[in-house]
Structure formats: structure tokens, C-alpha cells
């Protein structure tokens, strides 16, 4: 029986854990509080109380075969994104037990800075246009360095935007009729959460995985299409758009415009999306 440790049991990590447990595996998951630990235990994930920014707690990490790393950025914690994504990651990798033979890292398509609406694949140049993408790209390098030093297998999954039940981008703004910041003709790249979890399982289990996969659905859509479909489904008025404020996070996101290709995910991981685009994925999410 495989044993897996999920470091970062958030929106994706919990779904992955439940899926692995359903396959008869033993799954551990990290939590920073006793309340979160109880939530994990309630769905069958064995909780481990650790904080990636407190190295002393990482001695509690269990001996496992595989690790899925998906620590998110909590702005309320008072640490910078680089503290969490790079320094916290190093803290963990320095203390992973020698039993770990596969590490899968949840990255982001934000490492790509293309702005002309072109298609992007795993071989496209990475030149992030904003700080968060640069931090994620640095973290990927930390993972690769660890794998080379350990002689272990590491896989980076660059996820498009996750959505699904409980997470529909800007739903509240649509319900209130507020303007959506951003160019309506630029592309959004998405992946429904259950398809994302399936891809994570495949990366953990692949016999000879590629080092990088882009995880996205089959059809990027314009902001206009996405928000129009979402508005119709929730009974809101047709969306309106406005230019984002200079220097805002929305302005940084609006600087890029690309279409994420998923051919390697489909052909090498064998993941054909159950939700090929938002027209199939959003109704269930809402």
C-alpha cells in the first residue's frame, strides 16, 4: 500500500486526499491548527500539525513513499510570499524522510509571461511579468535541486486557475452587479477541481513522468465568455468591465494574455478532462 503526505491540505489537497483514500491508500496531511487537523481527520486524512515556517515542527513529518506539495499563500499570516513559497519549501525539503521517492509540486501557469494570446506549452519560455510568478518559478528550481541531490523523482504541475464547488471566480461581484476589472477579450485558463485532482493522482503514480505538465482544460475562454456564462447561471445581469487600477494585482494579471495547451497532460498523463471547458464545469460548480 502506498503512503502519501499532502503538504498543504487546501482546496486541491483535500480532494486529492479523499481520492487517494478511496483507492485504499494511507494519506497524511499537514495542518497548522488543531481545528484544521480535526477537519482532516473527519474526511479520513491523518493530520500532522506542522508549519513550514517553523522548522522545529517539521520533525513530525511521517515516513511516506510520496509527497504532494501544495502550500498556498495566506496573506493574514504576516509572511511574504517568498518566505512561504521558497524558504518554507526549503525547510520542508531539508527534513523530508529518506523514504520519499516521488515529490509532486503544485505550481502555476503564472510562470509564463506571454501577452499576445499565443498558445503556451511546457517548452515555452518562462518569463513571469509579476512578482508572484517569479517566486513560483524560483520554488520550482528549489524542487529540481532537491531531486538532483536526492536522486529522487520530482514532477512540477503548473495549474491553470482552479474552480469548482465553493470556488467560482468573482461570483460575489457578479451577484452585486459590480464591474469586473480587466480586458474582457483576454484569455482565462481554467481547470475544474476534480480534473485537477485526477491529474495530481496520475503524476504521483506515473512510472516515468515528465518533469513538467501544464494542467488546464481543453479550451481557454475570454473573460467576456466566462463571466457571461457565470452570470446567466446565477441569474445575474450581463457583466460589465473596467480597466484595473494601476499597480493593483488585477493590473498585474491583466498584463499577460496566453492560451495554455494541455496536450502533454492528455497524452502522457492520460488525463482527458471530464469538464473540457467552463460550459460543462460551471453548472456543477454553481
KASULJO-V792296 format. One record per helix or strand. SS is the DSSP state (H for helix, E for strand). FROM is the first residue (numbers start at 1). LEN is the number of residues. If there is no record, write none. Layout:
SS,FROM,LEN / SS,FROM,LEN
This chain:
E,3,5 / H,11,12 / E,26,6 / H,34,9 / E,46,4 / H,55,6 / E,66,4 / H,75,3 / H,81,15 / E,102,7 / H,109,3 / E,118,3 / H,131,20 / E,153,7 / E,161,4 / E,167,1 / H,171,6 / E,180,2 / E,187,2 / E,190,3 / H,193,13 / E,212,4 / E,221,2 / H,223,12 / E,241,2 / H,249,6 / E,258,3 / H,263,6 / H,278,8
